[in-house]
Amino acid sequence: MDACAALAESIERLAGLGHSDRRFLRELGRVAGVRRGPLWLTDAASGGRNRLRGRGFHPAVDDDTDGQARHFAGTVAVAARVGGPITRWLTVHVLRDGPDSADGRLSEQAIEFARLVRSGELAQADASAWVRRRICHPDRAA
């Protein structure tokens, strides 16, 4: 199994736990090594931990590293806490992930994912399919 498929499966398992949308998004950060408690900021600032190493991401968001699952989950966790606009600013100005780079595009997908879940437009039950469709490699997304 590739890392994107593993990320989608983690989201599917997490969705089955019945958490609130906000907690669901924060728990997703644990995939990236971002804890839920007060130390989340330290974890996020240090880049978290790469628990789902590997590939399998859509070419538009694939930066040829094994850390894209961590990048997506960590960005979701930050966006759940501080909102999309601040998260976007941090990814561009602190991480230096330009909007036209693979990492910049992945950050945008993560910010959109968090927004959709928080607003109720994307149900937790549909979240793993959204990830497979939007960020996983199309040949491996099934």
C-alpha positions as CSV (number, residue, x, y, z in Angstrom):
1,M,0.0,0.0,0.0
2,D,1.3,3.5,-0.8
3,A,1.3,6.4,1.6
4,C,-1.6,8.2,0.0
5,A,-3.8,5.1,0.2
6,A,-2.6,4.6,3.8
7,L,-3.6,8.2,4.5
8,A,-7.0,7.7,3.1
9,E,-7.5,4.5,5.1
10,S,-6.4,6.4,8.3
11,I,-9.1,9.0,7.5
12,E,-11.7,6.3,7.0
13,R,-10.9,4.7,10.3
14,L,-10.9,8.0,12.1
15,A,-14.2,8.9,10.6
16,G,-15.7,5.8,12.1
17,L,-14.9,6.9,15.6
18,G,-17.7,9.5,15.7
19,H,-15.7,12.5,16.7
20,S,-16.9,16.1,16.2
21,D,-15.7,17.6,12.9
22,R,-13.2,19.8,14.8
23,R,-11.8,16.8,16.8
24,F,-11.7,14.7,13.6
25,L,-9.4,17.3,11.9
26,R,-7.2,17.6,15.0
27,E,-6.9,13.8,15.3
28,L,-5.9,13.6,11.7
29,G,-2.8,15.6,12.7
30,R,-1.6,12.6,14.7
31,V,-0.9,11.0,11.3
32,A,1.7,13.7,10.9
33,G,3.0,13.5,14.5
34,V,1.0,16.6,15.6
35,R,-0.4,15.9,19.1
36,R,-3.8,17.1,20.2
37,G,-2.8,18.9,23.4
38,P,-0.9,22.1,24.1
39,L,2.2,20.7,22.5
40,W,0.6,20.7,19.0
41,L,2.3,24.0,18.2
42,T,5.7,22.6,18.9
43,D,5.0,19.5,16.8
44,A,3.7,21.5,13.9
45,A,6.5,24.0,14.0
46,S,9.1,21.2,13.9
47,G,7.4,19.5,11.0
48,G,5.9,16.7,12.9
49,R,7.0,13.1,12.3
50,N,6.7,11.1,9.1
51,R,4.5,8.2,10.2
52,L,3.2,7.3,6.7
53,R,6.3,7.3,4.5
54,G,6.0,6.7,0.9
55,R,4.5,7.9,-2.3
56,G,1.3,7.5,-4.3
57,F,0.3,11.1,-4.6
58,H,-1.1,12.8,-7.7
59,P,1.7,14.3,-9.8
60,A,0.4,17.8,-9.2
61,V,1.0,17.5,-5.4
62,D,4.0,15.1,-5.5
63,D,7.3,16.7,-4.6
64,D,9.3,13.5,-5.1
65,T,9.7,12.9,-1.3
66,D,8.2,10.4,1.1
67,G,6.6,13.1,3.3
68,Q,3.5,14.2,1.5
69,A,1.1,12.3,3.8
70,R,2.7,14.1,6.8
71,H,2.5,17.4,4.9
72,F,-1.2,17.0,4.2
73,A,-2.2,15.8,7.7
74,G,-0.1,18.4,9.4
75,T,-1.5,21.2,7.3
76,V,-5.1,20.0,8.0
77,A,-4.3,20.0,11.8
78,V,-2.9,23.5,11.7
79,A,-5.9,24.8,9.6
80,A,-8.3,23.2,12.0
81,R,-6.7,25.3,14.8
82,V,-5.9,28.6,13.3
83,G,-8.0,28.7,10.1
84,G,-7.2,28.7,6.4
85,P,-5.9,32.2,5.9
86,I,-3.3,32.0,8.6
87,T,-2.3,28.5,7.6
88,R,-1.9,29.7,4.0
89,W,0.2,32.6,5.1
90,L,2.4,30.2,7.1
91,T,2.9,27.7,4.3
92,V,3.9,30.5,1.8
93,H,6.0,32.7,4.1
94,V,7.4,30.4,6.7
95,L,7.6,27.1,4.8
96,R,8.3,28.9,1.5
97,D,6.0,26.6,-0.4
98,G,5.0,28.7,-3.4
99,P,1.4,28.4,-4.6
100,D,2.6,26.9,-7.9
101,S,4.8,24.2,-6.3
102,A,3.7,20.7,-5.5
103,D,3.9,21.5,-1.8
104,G,1.9,24.7,-2.2
105,R,-0.8,22.9,-4.1
106,L,-0.9,20.1,-1.5
107,S,-1.2,22.8,1.2
108,E,-4.2,24.3,-0.6
109,Q,-5.9,20.9,-0.8
110,A,-5.3,20.4,2.9
111,I,-6.7,23.8,3.7
112,E,-9.7,23.2,1.5
113,F,-10.3,19.8,3.1
114,A,-10.3,21.3,6.6
115,R,-12.7,24.1,5.4
116,L,-15.1,21.6,3.8
117,V,-15.2,19.3,6.9
118,R,-15.6,22.2,9.4
119,S,-18.4,23.7,7.3
120,G,-20.2,20.4,7.0
121,E,-19.9,20.4,3.2
122,L,-17.8,17.3,3.4
123,A,-19.0,14.6,5.7
124,Q,-16.4,12.6,7.6
125,A,-17.8,9.4,5.9
126,D,-16.9,10.9,2.5
127,A,-13.5,12.3,3.5
128,S,-11.4,9.3,2.5
129,A,-12.9,9.2,-0.9
130,W,-12.3,13.0,-1.3
131,V,-8.6,12.4,-0.5
132,R,-8.4,9.5,-2.9
133,R,-10.0,11.5,-5.7
134,R,-8.2,14.8,-5.1
135,I,-4.6,14.0,-4.0
136,C,-3.9,10.3,-4.6
137,H,-2.3,9.2,-7.9
138,P,-5.2,8.5,-10.3
139,D,-3.8,5.1,-11.2
140,R,-3.8,4.1,-7.5
141,A,-6.8,5.9,-6.1
142,A,-9.3,3.1,-6.5
